Amino acid sequence: MNATVQSQQRNIQIGFLLATGAALGFSIKAIFVKLAYAYHVDAITMLMFRMMFALPFFIVIVWLEERKAKSRIRRKDFINITLLGLVGYYCSSLLDFMGLMYITTGLERLILFLFPTMVVFISAVFLGKRIQKEAYIALALSYMGIIVAMANDVQISGEHVLLGSALVFVATITYSVFLVGSGKIIPKVGARKFTAYAMIVSCIAVIIQFGITHDTASFNQPVEVYAYGFAMAVFSTVLPAFMLAAAMHRIGASKTSIISGLGPVATIVLAAIFLAEPLTLIQVVGAALVMAGVHILGKSKNK
């Protein structure tokens, strides 16, 4: 085996490891949120801690990117990045954190995992893209899985499951709008710069909202809440975002998206371990249906 082939295989192996790390990083976010909620902190405060700790990292990334940039971002593109950052990261994160107050982490991750189906709908309605036959089967399986998983949550979490599910579902829609819109901006400014600027916009928006709705007494939180906020910022925001980008560069979007299917499984298992959330057969069936649907959808899109 020559050096070139070995180098290519090593690059692929690194890509798979990065994709796996990104999936696990995004998965544990909900675990951190639930652990923090045990200290009676509200969603806005917890989200603010996450963004407050993440903001310096993204500022440094933007600074490094601008230093080597040959041209500045056009005003129109910057406005679009700002709007997408508000819709895709700020609104999505806020709705997601609020939804986690009412549903289990497993159901939350499954609903968020529906974003490829939302992208298909949005692309069909606003961009005129035709939905393939396989996609209809994928959509049916995915949403059937969510109904099954919700039935499981009703037994565990009670009457507020519909509210929590609706909040996370809208978060999935706003994130999908972000993904569709970002497809036109990223080729112009680059993935790293786009991600960093969009996250900075989101961080600032969250901090402003916190400043308007909360007083300084909200900073009087146990050290554990600060620790969970910092852990979310580093291990569930900054690192997985750039691990995902690096993985896509090495093994492509198709293989990376397939590996992201580890996310819901990892969340369900971790929730059972760290949050004592019951792992039921109904939940497993719901998760299997959702992941099967998204996998079929991914294959149909790549034909």
ZAMARGU-4260 file (C-alpha; in steps of 0.2 Angstrom, whole numbers, plus 5000, padded with zeros to 4 digits):
<rodrens>
0) 5000/5000/5000 | 5008/5016/4995 | 5009/5032/5005 | 4995/5041/4995 | 4982/5027/4998
5) 4987/5027/5016 | 4985/5045/5018 | 4968/5045/5010 | 4962/5031/5021 | 4969/5040/5036
10) 4960/5056/5031 | 4943/5046/5029 | 4946/5038/5046 | 4949/5055/5054 | 4933/5062/5045
15) 4922/5048/5052 | 4929/5051/5070 | 4926/5070/5068 | 4908/5066/5062 | 4905/5055/5077
20) 4912/5067/5089 | 4901/5081/5081 | 4885/5070/5083 | 4889/5066/5101 | 4893/5084/5105
25) 4877/5090/5099 | 4868/5075/5107 | 4874/5080/5125 | 4867/5097/5124 | 4850/5092/5130
30) 4858/5082/5144 | 4867/5098/5150 | 4851/5108/5149 | 4841/5095/5159 | 4854/5094/5172
35) 4854/5113/5174 | 4835/5114/5175 | 4837/5103/5191 | 4843/5119/5199 | 4827/5129/5194
40) 4836/5140/5181 | 4825/5146/5167 | 4827/5144/5149 | 4833/5161/5145 | 4846/5162/5158
45) 4853/5145/5154 | 4853/5149/5135 | 4862/5166/5140 | 4876/5156/5149 | 4879/5145/5134
50) 4880/5160/5122 | 4890/5171/5134 | 4903/5157/5136 | 4903/5153/5117 | 4904/5171/5111
55) 4923/5174/5114 | 4927/5158/5104 | 4918/5165/5089 | 4925/5182/5090 | 4942/5175/5089
60) 4937/5164/5074 | 4930/5179/5065 | 4946/5189/5069 | 4957/5175/5062 | 4946/5173/5046
65) 4946/5192/5043 | 4965/5193/5045 | 4968/5181/5030 | 4953/5187/5020 | 4956/5196/5003
70) 4940/5205/5003 | 4927/5210/5015 | 4909/5203/5016 | 4897/5213/5005 | 4883/5223/5015
75) 4869/5213/5007 | 4878/5196/5012 | 4881/5203/5030 | 4862/5208/5031 | 4857/5190/5026
80) 4869/5182/5038 | 4862/5193/5052 | 4844/5188/5047 | 4849/5169/5046 | 4858/5170/5062
85) 4843/5177/5071 | 4831/5164/5063 | 4842/5149/5063 | 4852/5150/5079 | 4844/5163/5090
90) 4825/5158/5088 | 4829/5139/5086 | 4840/5139/5102 | 4827/5148/5112 | 4812/5137/5106
95) 4822/5122/5109 | 4827/5126/5127 | 4809/5131/5131 | 4803/5114/5124 | 4815/5105/5134
100) 4806/5111/5150 | 4791/5100/5145 | 4798/5084/5135 | 4811/5071/5137 | 4828/5073/5129
105) 4825/5058/5118 | 4810/5066/5110 | 4818/5083/5108 | 4832/5075/5099 | 4821/5065/5088
110) 4810/5080/5083 | 4826/5090/5079 | 4832/5076/5068 | 4817/5079/5057 | 4826/5094/5049
115) 4830/5085/5033 | 4812/5083/5030 | 4809/5101/5034 | 4822/5106/5021 | 4813/5095/5008
120) 4796/5104/5011 | 4804/5122/5011 | 4814/5118/4996 | 4798/5112/4987 | 4787/5127/4992
125) 4800/5141/4990 | 4813/5134/4978 | 4801/5124/4967 | 4811/5108/4969 | 4801/5092/4966
130) 4799/5079/4980 | 4804/5062/4974 | 4794/5046/4977 | 4806/5039/4990 | 4804/5055/5000
135) 4786/5052/5003 | 4790/5036/5011 | 4803/5043/5021 | 4792/5057/5027 | 4778/5045/5032
140) 4790/5034/5042 | 4798/5050/5051 | 4782/5058/5057 | 4775/5041/5061 | 4790/5039/5073
145) 4787/5055/5081 | 4769/5051/5085 | 4775/5035/5093 | 4788/5044/5103 | 4776/5057/5108
150) 4764/5044/5114 | 4779/5037/5125 | 4782/5054/5132 | 4764/5057/5137 | 4765/5042/5148
155) 4781/5049/5156 | 4780/5068/5156 | 4761/5071/5156 | 4750/5084/5148 | 4763/5097/5143
160) 4771/5085/5130 | 4761/5093/5115 | 4767/5111/5120 | 4785/5105/5122 | 4785/5095/5106
165) 4777/5110/5096 | 4791/5122/5103 | 4805/5110/5097 | 4796/5107/5081 | 4795/5126/5077
170) 4814/5126/5082 | 4817/5113/5069 | 4807/5123/5056 | 4818/5139/5059 | 4834/5129/5059
175) 4829/5121/5042 | 4825/5139/5035 | 4843/5143/5041 | 4850/5128/5032 | 4841/5132/5015
180) 4846/5150/5016 | 4864/5147/5021 | 4867/5137/5005 | 4867/5153/4995 | 4878/5163/5007
185) 4892/5150/5012 | 4899/5149/4994 | 4902/5167/4995 | 4910/5170/5012 | 4916/5152/5017
190) 4908/5140/5030 | 4919/5145/5045 | 4916/5164/5043 | 4898/5162/5040 | 4896/5150/5055
195) 4906/5162/5066 | 4896/5178/5061 | 4879/5169/5062 | 4883/5163/5080 | 4889/5180/5085
200) 4873/5187/5080 | 4864/5174/5090 | 4874/5176/5105 | 4872/5195/5105 | 4853/5193/5103
205) 4852/5181/5117 | 4862/5192/5129 | 4851/5208/5124 | 4835/5198/5128 | 4842/5192/5144
210) 4847/5210/5149 | 4829/5216/5145 | 4819/5202/5154 | 4831/5198/5168 | 4840/5208/5182
215) 4857/5205/5189 | 4850/5193/5202 | 4849/5180/5189 | 4868/5178/5189 | 4866/5172/5207
220) 4866/5153/5201 | 4875/5138/5209 | 4892/5135/5202 | 4885/5119/5193 | 4874/5130/5182
225) 4889/5140/5176 | 4898/5123/5173 | 4884/5116/5163 | 4883/5133/5153 | 4902/5132/5149
230) 4902/5114/5145 | 4887/5117/5133 | 4897/5132/5125 | 4913/5121/5122 | 4907/5103/5120
235) 4890/5106/5112 | 4892/5122/5102 | 4909/5127/5097 | 4918/5111/5095 | 4905/5101/5086
240) 4901/5115/5074 | 4919/5115/5067 | 4921/5096/5069 | 4906/5094/5058 | 4913/5106/5045
245) 4930/5097/5045 | 4921/5080/5043 | 4911/5086/5028 | 4927/5092/5020 | 4935/5075/5023
250) 4921/5062/5019 | 4907/5073/5011 | 4890/5078/5017 | 4881/5062/5013 | 4892/5051/5024
255) 4892/5064/5038 | 4873/5065/5038 | 4872/5046/5040 | 4884/5047/5055 | 4873/5060/5062
260) 4860/5047/5065 | 4870/5042/5080 | 4864/5058/5088 | 4846/5052/5093 | 4852/5035/5099
265) 4866/5043/5109 | 4854/5055/5117 | 4842/5042/5122 | 4856/5031/5130 | 4864/5046/5139
270) 4847/5052/5146 | 4844/5034/5153 | 4861/5035/5161 | 4863/5053/5168 | 4844/5058/5169
275) 4836/5041/5174 | 4824/5043/5159 | 4816/5027/5156 | 4821/5018/5140 | 4805/5009/5133
280) 4801/4998/5118 | 4789/5012/5112 | 4803/5025/5112 | 4815/5013/5103 | 4802/5009/5090
285) 4799/5028/5087 | 4817/5032/5086 | 4820/5018/5073 | 4806/5024/5062 | 4812/5042/5062
290) 4830/5037/5059 | 4824/5025/5045 | 4814/5039/5037 | 4829/5051/5037 | 4841/5038/5031
295) 4829/5034/5016 | 4827/5053/5013 | 4846/5055/5013 | 4849/5041/5000 | 4835/5048/4989
300) 4843/5065/4989 | 4860/5059/4984 | 4854/5049/4969
</rodrens>
